[in-house]
Amino acid sequence: MFDVGQGDSVLFQTDSKQNIMIDTGGKRTENHKQPNFNISKYKTIPSLKSKGVSKVDYLIISHPHLDHMGELPYLASHINIKNIVLLKDSFSKAELYNIEKICKSNRINLIDVNNLHTLTLKKATLRFMDTYIKDSDDKNEQSIVILISYKHKKILLTGDMSIKNEELLLQRYQLPRIDILKVAHHGSKTSSSHNLIKLIKPKISLISSGKGNKYKLPNQEVIQRLQGFGSKVLDTQVNGEITVKLNSNLTITTNQPN
């Protein structure tokens, strides 16, 4: 989990060096100012390079909010991205036009998640869970939710899904116990319901949030709920970049911010 401030960006890497990135981080631009892309320039790209990552096989954009996709233009022109996966219905015509332009100029294949139920890599399967509330005005409720199965490990990536999405997830799927949970919506109380956490009992819960953010996230009640079900909770605003090795011990290393 990259340290991108009040945003979201995660890298999943298999031992055969296949790289899946979920979201890019990004800042909401004030008064239509030009974005500065400092997050990618000073955080994400140096981190990818330090890990020897020169290509991303799939970049999944969970939903069209800038704190999840704002760094896309910079990343696309500075690192080799093969495919971008998103829910086309969730984007405005203008947003989609811009993404298609980025894909064209950087030779990236654009995939609509509606046409992709699972993605099979060597030893890893990504399952796209249909919990979209397509008529919702809240784009968070159109987040792509992914269950990764890898070497007997289960990872749940939740975008900014809400409790309504969680209810659909519980109704439609038989969820396993989860080893690593990417906590939805930066630890907001609009997600991580008692029903979901009680069922999946994540061993490790990762929260991406910005230092002293105005939303006062993560919510303390959510942290206590996760810890109450035995989860080890880490948060980028405290721990910086967080790496979990997918070995039997789930070894965690953190890169504390300066």
Residue pairs with C-beta under 8 A, 6 or more apart in sequence:
1 9
1 10
1 182
1 206
1 208
1 236
1 241
1 242
1 243
2 9
2 10
2 11
2 25
2 43
2 44
2 47
2 208
2 236
2 241
3 43
3 236
3 240
3 241
3 255
3 257
4 24
4 25
4 26
4 39
4 43
4 44
4 71
4 208
4 236
5 25
5 27
5 39
5 210
5 211
5 213
5 236
6 27
6 67
6 186
6 209
6 210
6 213
6 215
6 217
7 23
7 24
7 25
7 26
7 27
7 39
7 67
7 68
7 70
7 208
7 210
8 22
8 23
8 25
8 62
8 67
8 68
8 159
8 160
8 182
8 186
8 208
9 21
9 22
9 23
9 24
9 25
9 44
9 68
9 71
9 208
10 21
10 22
10 23
10 157
10 182
10 206
10 208
11 19
11 20
11 21
11 22
11 48
11 51
11 53
12 19
12 20
12 21
12 22
12 124
12 148
12 150
12 155
13 19
13 20
13 51
13 53
14 121
14 122
14 123
14 124
14 150
15 123
16 121
16 122
16 123
17 52
18 57
18 121
18 122
18 124
19 53
19 55
19 56
19 57
19 58
20 56
20 57
20 58
20 59
20 60
20 119
20 121
20 126
21 56
21 58
21 59
21 60
22 59
22 60
22 62
22 146
22 157
22 182
23 60
23 61
23 62
23 68
23 69
23 159
24 40
24 44
24 59
24 61
24 68
24 69
24 70
24 71
24 72
24 75
25 39
25 40
25 43
25 44
25 67
25 68
25 70
25 71
26 35
26 39
26 66
26 67
26 68
26 69
26 70
26 71
26 72
27 35
27 39
27 66
27 67
27 70
28 66
28 67
28 70
29 35
29 66
29 70
35 70
35 73
37 71
37 73
37 74
39 70
39 71
40 71
40 74
40 75
40 78
41 74
43 241
44 71
44 75
45 75
45 78
45 79
47 241
48 54
48 79
53 79
54 79
54 80
55 79
55 80
55 81
55 82
56 79
56 80
56 81
56 82
57 82
57 83
57 121
58 82
58 83
58 84
58 85
58 119
59 72
59 75
59 81
59 83
59 84
59 85
60 84
60 85
60 86
60 113
60 144
60 146
61 68
61 69
61 72
61 84
61 85
61 86
61 99
61 144
62 68
62 143
62 144
62 157
62 159
62 160
63 69
63 87
63 90
63 139
63 140
63 142
63 143
63 144
63 159
63 160
64 86
64 90
64 91
64 92
64 95
64 139
65 139
65 140
65 160
68 159
68 160
72 99
72 102
73 102
75 81
76 102
76 103
76 106
76 108
77 105
77 106
81 106
81 108
82 108
82 109
83 108
83 109
83 110
83 111
84 99
84 103
84 108
84 109
84 110
84 111
85 111
85 112
85 113
85 116
85 119
85 144
86 99
86 110
86 111
86 112
86 113
86 144
87 112
87 113
87 114
87 132
87 142
87 144
88 96
88 112
88 114
89 114
89 132
89 134
89 142
90 132
90 134
90 139
90 142
91 99
99 110
100 110
102 108
103 109
103 110
113 128
113 144
116 128
117 127
117 128
118 125
118 126
118 127
118 128
119 125
119 126
119 128
120 126
123 150
123 151
124 148
124 149
124 150
125 148
125 149
125 150
126 146
126 147
126 148
127 146
127 147
127 148
127 149
128 144
128 145
128 146
129 145
129 146
129 147
129 169
129 172
129 173
130 168
130 172
131 143
131 145
131 161
131 165
131 166
131 168
131 169
131 172
132 141
132 142
132 143
132 165
133 141
133 142
133 164
133 165
133 168
134 142
136 142
136 164
138 162
140 159
140 160
140 161
140 162
140 185
140 190
141 161
141 162
141 164
141 165
143 158
143 159
143 160
143 161
143 165
143 184
144 159
145 156
145 157
145 158
145 159
145 161
145 165
145 169
146 156
146 157
147 154
147 155
147 156
147 157
147 173
147 175
148 154
148 155
148 156
148 157
150 246
151 246
153 179
153 180
153 246
153 250
154 176
154 177
154 178
154 179
154 180
155 178
155 179
155 180
155 181
155 182
156 175
156 178
156 180
156 181
156 182
156 200
156 202
157 182
158 181
158 182
158 183
158 184
158 185
158 191
159 184
159 185
160 184
160 185
160 186
160 188
160 191
161 169
161 184
161 185
161 191
162 184
162 185
162 190
162 191
163 190
163 191
163 193
165 191
166 184
166 191
166 192
166 193
166 195
166 196
167 193
167 195
169 175
169 196
170 195
170 196
170 199
175 199
175 200
176 200
177 200
177 201
177 202
178 200
178 201
178 202
178 203
179 202
179 203
179 204
179 250
180 202
180 203
180 204
180 205
180 206
180 244
180 250
181 200
181 202
181 204
181 205
181 206
181 226
181 231
182 206
182 208
183 191
183 192
183 205
183 206
183 207
183 218
183 222
183 226
183 233
184 190
184 191
184 192
185 191
185 217
186 207
186 208
186 209
186 213
186 215
186 217
186 218
187 207
187 209
187 217
187 218
187 219
187 222
187 223
187 235
188 215
188 217
188 218
188 219
188 222
189 219
189 221
189 222
191 222
192 222
192 225
192 226
194 225
197 225
197 226
197 229
197 231
198 229
201 229
201 230
201 231
202 226
202 229
202 231
203 230
203 231
203 232
203 250
204 231
204 232
204 234
204 244
204 250
204 252
205 226
205 231
205 232
205 233
205 234
206 234
206 235
206 242
206 244
207 217
207 218
207 223
207 233
207 234
207 235
207 236
208 235
208 236
209 217
209 218
209 235
209 236
209 237
210 237
211 237
211 257
212 237
213 237
218 235
223 233
226 233
227 233
232 252
234 242
234 252
234 254
236 242
239 254
239 256
240 254
240 255
240 256
240 257
241 254
241 255
242 252
242 253
242 254
242 255
243 252
243 253
243 254
243 255
244 250
244 251
244 252
245 251
245 252
245 253
